[in-house]
Amino acid sequence: MKPTNVLFILSDEHLHNLMGCAGHPLIKTPALDALAQRGTRFSNAYTPSPICVPARASLATGRYVHDIRCWDNAIAYDGSTPGWAQHLSASGVLTESIGKLHYKTEASPAGFRKQHHAVHILDGIGQVWGSVRNPMPETMGRSPLYDKIGPGMSDYNRFDMRVADTACDWLGAHSRDDKPWVLFVGLVAPHFPLVVPQEFFDLYDPDGIDLPALHPSTGYMRHPWVERQARHMDHDAAIGSDERRRLAVACYYALVSFLDAQVGKVLAALRENGLDESTTIIYSSDHGDNLGKRGMWNKCLMYRESTGVPMIVAGPDIPAGKVSGTPVSLVDIQNTLLECTGCDAEMIDGPGESLVKLARTEDVPERLAFSEYHAVGSESAAYMVADSRYKYHHYVGMRPELFDLENDPEELRDLAPLPEYADVLARFERQLRTLVDPEAADAAAKADQDRLVQAFGGRDAALRTGTPAATPVPVE
């Protein structure tokens, strides 16, 4: 293919099917819908880890978490494992970022020529308290993450608008470049706090929104691994009432529409500067959000609410209006960026493939997506392996789960206990063990985290160290 520029837009915590183009009946996302119409949307896209820092480290390097050992929100990407920004810069491709990256520090040799409005883990240490897992505290107490819910204007909202405006200016300044460039745009929405400008809040009536499904109060029994995480930090109890649950969902929907407006602003600048025909556009998110389903909020689980991500690719020679069922992952983005800009992707040793290549071919339903979790609230590691039909969850020391995505896309019925699925269950466990030794990776994560905890003065000191909630952003 002829080399192109790449505009890569990454949001934070966007639930995979919360777009009009994905068939959601309420959500208003005109910019993303239009992008999907002119490109290919991957309906089976996943994060390599359903928590911010590990997901972004995998995205940066095209490698899995257990390979690069960025286990949690205190062990961030520091540039020591070569990643796509370094490969691109070494090949002479102008590569810059605007907005949230969530690496260790701005000084880390990540490969960008310049980082505008950079956001990384706070003080280079992040959430040290979340590394205390061996053993894990019974509870962290009442969750503060959802104290603020409703219309308003947060620092995150202001930051996203500033990032979008800076991206528009950047595109204007580079509209006449004669060599391909890559611009990464990192937005924070729809990540909590669930505070959103009034005009977007007004798009959704909380009273008209259904309560999240599978709440334990209705008789639903959570998997023991999930139940243990809920005891560790019970966000649902902190939200409290059905009225506030509906309000929280409405605000999240509104933040998705707010995000869509920022994406639309950047894509309009791309068109206005005559870059449409020479630029490949990628839109995705670092992970999803449970949004109250199963009585769980935030992310950190293996269900698709957490591990699924939106994934749209559009640009020259990419099929328009196509929905691909091929399973893909954020680890595929590295190969995509290299191929689009004319760099040699063959030099990269990793599990990824170019999304452009996958968009142009017939669906590959047997391709596997992989995700893992070794972070806050988990006493043992959790792993996911999925093809386009089945999705398998492996919990170290606990029973597995298996779901038929074709017939049960909401993952309501666990098939793992049924004898007729024993062969499918065994096949997926074998496939998992070709990707990772689950017990060895669990032990390695805990050993690294134990060393980190000791470096901060031991267990009690570590539990008091690090940002207690969301990473702050620079305030103008």
N, C-alpha and C positions, 0 to 999 in steps of 0.2 A: 504494500500500500504506500501511497505517497505520504511523506511525513506531514503531520499536522501539529498545531498547537494543542494543548490540553487545558481545559478549565475543569478542575476537580473540586466540587462542592461537597463538603461533609458536614452534616448536621450532627446533633448529639441527642441520642435517646428517642429516635423516631420509630415508632411501631410500624412493622413492615407493611401492613395492609391499610394504613390510615392515609389513603390517597383516593381521590375520585377515580383515577385510572385503575386502581386495584379493586374497584367495585364497592367501596364503602358508601353506604346510603346517605350519610350525613356530612361527611367532611368536605370542605371547600378548599381545593388545591389547584386552581386554574393553571398556574405556571408549571407545576410538575406534571399535570395532565397533558399540557401542550408539549412538554419535553418528551414524555412517553410516546405521544402520537408521532413525533418526528424521529423517534429512535426505537430502541429495543428495551423492554422492561423484563428483568429476570424475576420470575415469581417465586423462585426457591433460592433466595439469597440469605446468607448467614454471616454472623460475626464469628471470628475465631475465639472470642471470649466475651461473655455478657457483662463486662464492666469496663469503665473508660480506659484506664491506663494500659492494661494488658492488650485490649483490643487495638489501641492505637500503636502500640509497639509492634504487634503482628502486622498491622497495615503498613507501617513504616518499612518493614524488612521483608515482607512476603514470606515470613516463617511463623511456625506455630509457637505458642507461649512456652511450652515445655522445652522447646529448642533454644529459645533466647533467654529463658528464665526471668522474664518480666512478669512475675506472678500476680501482683496486686497493685493497689493504688499508691504504694510507697516505693515500688521498684519499677522505675520508668525507663523508657528508651533513652540511652545516653550517647548514641552514635557509635558505640563500639562494634556493633554488628552492622556491616554495610547495608544500606537501604536504598530505595529508589531515588531519593533526592541526591544522594552521593553519586550513584551511578550516572544519573542525568547530568549533574554538574561536571563530572569527570569527562563526559562525552561532549561537553561544550553547549549543553542545553540550558538556557536561562531558566532557573527554577527558584521561585519565591513563594512565600506563604503570607496570608493575611488571616489573623484570627487564631482560634484555639488549636493548638497542637497536642498539648498535654504530655510533653516529653519531660526530661529531668530538669534542664535549665535552658535558657536561650543561648548559653555559651557551649552547650553540647554540640559536637561536630556532626550535626544532622544532615548537612549538605546544601541547605538553602543559601542562596547568595544574600538574601535579606529576609528577615521575619518582621512583618508589620503587625502591630498590636498583638504581640505574641502572648499566649497564655500557656503556662506550664504548671507542673505540680507546685504547690505553695512552698516557697523556701527551698526547693529542690528535695524535699523530704516527703511531701504528700501526707497520706493518712497512715502514719506509723501504727496507730492503735489498731488498725484493721489487720496488721500482720500477726497479732496475738491470736494464734489458732491452735496451739499445741501445749496445753489444752486451751480451748476457747472459753471465754467467760460465759456463764449461763445467760446473762442478759447485759446489754449495754444501756438499759434503762429506756425511758420514753424517747421515741424518735422525734427530733426537731425539724425534720426535713419538710414537713407539710404544715407547719404553723401558719405560713402565709399562703393563702389561696384566695384568688379573686381578681377583679379588674384593678389595674394600676399600671405603674411603670417601674420596672426593676432595673438594676445595673446591667443584668443580662440582656434585657430588651434594648437598652441604649447601646450596649456594646455591639449587638448584632446589626443594628442600623448603621453604626459607624463602620463596621467591617464591610457591609454591603456597599456603602458609599465609597470607601477606599478602593474596593475591587472595581467599581465603575470607573474611578479615576485612573486606576492602573491600566485597565483595558484601553482607555483613551490614549494613554501615554505610550502604549506598545502596539498600537494598531498598525503601524507601518514597519514593524520589525521584519527583517528578511530571513530570519532563521526561526525554527519552532521554539516555543517557550512552554513552560508548565506553570500554571498558577493554582496553588492550593488555597481554597477559601474555607475556613473553619468557623461555622456558626454554632451557637450554643443551644438555641431552641430546638426541640421543645423540652429540654432538660428543666427539672424543677429549679427554683421555686415556681409554683404554678400561679404566677402573676403575669398578666398580659394586658396590653393597651385596650381601652374600653371598646374601640371600634371593632376589634376582633372578638372580644368577649360577647358583644352584642349579636354575633352571628349564630350563637348557640344558646338555646334555652335550657338551663339545667333541669327544669321540671319535665322536659320532653326526652331526657336521656335515660336509657335503661340502666339499672344497677349492674355492676360487673357480675359476670357469671361465676358459678361454683363457689360461692361464699361458704365457709365452714358452718355458718349458722343455719344453712339450708340442708345440712346433712352430708355435705361433701367431705371426704376424708383425704387430707393431704398426705403425700408421700412422706415417710419419716425424715428424709433429708431436708425436705421443704419445711416441714413442721419445726425441725430444729432451728432452721434459719429464722422462721417467724418468731420463735421464742427469743432469739438473740436480739432482734430489733423489730418490734411489731409496729410497722408503719400504719397498718389498718386500724389498730386500737387508738393510735394518735390522731388519725383522721376522725374517728369516732362515730358519727351518725350517717344514716343513709342520705340525709340532705347534703352533708359535706362531701360524701362520696360522689354524688351527682355533680356537685359544684367542681370537684377536682377533675372529673372527666371532662366537663365542659371547658374548663380552663386549659386542659391539655389539648383538646381539639382546637381551641382558639390559638394556642401557641403554634400548632401545626400550620394553621392558616397564616399566622404572623410570619413564620418561617418561609412559607410559600411566597409571601409578598417580597421578602428579601431576595429569595432566589429569582423571582420575576424581575426585580430591579436589575440584578446583575446580568440576566439573560437579555434584557432589553438593551443594556449598554453594549453587550457583545454584538447584537444586531446593528445598533446605531453606528458602531465603529467599523462595520463591514467585515466582521470576523467570523460570521456564521459559516461560510463555506470553507474556512481554513482551520476550524477548531473542532476538536472532539470534546464533548461535554460528558462528564461523569457525575452522577448524583448518588450519594448513599449516606448512611449514618453509621455511627460506631457500634450501636447495639439498639435493642428495642426497649420497651417499658411494659411491665406487667399490668399496669393501669387497673389495679383492683381485682383482676381475675384470680380466682382461688384465694381471695383475701390477701393478696400480695401486691405491693407497690414497688416502684423503683425497678431494678433489673435483677441480675445475679442468679437466675434460674436457667434450666435447660429447655423449658417450654418455648414455643416459637414466639410468644410475646416478648421474651428476653433475647433469644438468639437470632430471630429473624430480623433482617434489615431490608429497607427498600434499595433497589439497585436499577438505575436507568443509565443507558449509554446511548448517546446520539451524536451524529456528525457525518462527515463524508463517508459514503460507501457502507454505512451501517443500516441494516434493514429498518424501514419506518413502520410504525404501528405494530411491531411484532412483540409477542409475549413468549419468552423462552422459558421452558420448564427445566432446563438444565440446572442442576444445583451448582451454585457459585458461592464465593466467599470474598471477604475483604483481602485475603492473601492473593487473590487474582489481580488486584489493581496494579501491583508492581509491574507485572508482565505487560499489562495493558498500556501503562504509561511509556514503557520502553519501546514497545512496538509502534505506538502511535507517533512517537517523535523520531523514529528511524534508528533507535539504538539497538544494540545486539542483546536481545533477551536470552539468547542461548547461553550467555556467560553466567546467568543467574541460576544458582542451585537452590531450588525450593519447590514447593508443591503447586505453585500457581500456574495458570494459563491465561492468555490474553482474552479479556471479555469481548473484544472486537472479533477475534477469531471464533469464539463460541457463539456470538450473535449471528455470525454468517453461516453457521453450519446447522444441520439438523439437531434437534434436541438429543442430549445424551442422558437419558433418565437414570442410568446406573452410576453416573459420576457421583462421588461422595463429597459431602460437606462435613467439616469437623469443627467442634467447639469444645472448650474446656474451661473449668472454673476452679481456682485455688485461693480464693480471696475471702474477704470479710463475711462472717456468718456461716462458713462451711467448716464442719469438723473433718471432712474428708473431701477428696477431689471428686468432681463430677465431670462427665464427658458426654458428648453427643455425637452420633454419626447418623447422617441422613442421606438417602437418595431421594428421587422424586416421589417414591411410593411410601417408604417406611422411615420412621425416625426412632432411633434407639438411644436410651439414656442409661449410662453406666455410673453407678455411685459406689465408690470404694467402700466395702464393708456393709453395703445395703443392697436390697433387691433392685433389679433393673426395671425399666419401663420400655414399652414398645407401642407405637401408634401408627395407624394406617392413615396417612395424610390424604390419600385420595378420597376415602370414605368418611374420614373423621378429621377434617382440617383444623378443628378447634381443640383437638387432643383431649376429648372427653372420656374416652374408653381405653384403658390400659390393657393391651393384649398379652403382655408378658406372662401372666399366670396361666394362659390357656394352652392346653397340650398341643392343639393343632398349629400353634405358632412356634413350637420349640425349635424347629429347623431354622426359621427366620431369625429367631433370637440368637441361636448359636452362630449363624452366619455373620450377624452384625458384631458379635463379640470377637470373632476371628478377625474381622476387618478392623475393628478398633485396635486390636493388639498388633496389627501390622503397622499402625500409625504411631503407637505409643505403648510403653509398658505402664499401665495405669497405676499400679501400686508403686513402682519405682519413681514415677513423676510426682506422685503424692508425697512420697518421702523426701524427694529432692526439694520440693516447694517448702515443706515444713522446716527442713534443715536450713535453707537460705533465710527463711523468715525468723527462725530462732536466732540465727546469727545477727540479723538486723535488730531484733528486740534487745539482745544483749549489748549491741553497740550503742543503743539509746538508754542504757542504764538498767536494763532488766524489765520484767513484765509490768510491774506497777508504774514505772516511769513511762514505758512505751504506751500504756493505755491512756496516758494524759498528753500524748504528743501527736501533733499533726492537726490539720484543719478538720473541724468537727463535721462539716457539711460540704457544700459545693465549693469548688475551687473559685476563688475570687478572680474577677477580671479587672484590667486597668480602667480606671474611671477618668474620663476626660475632664 
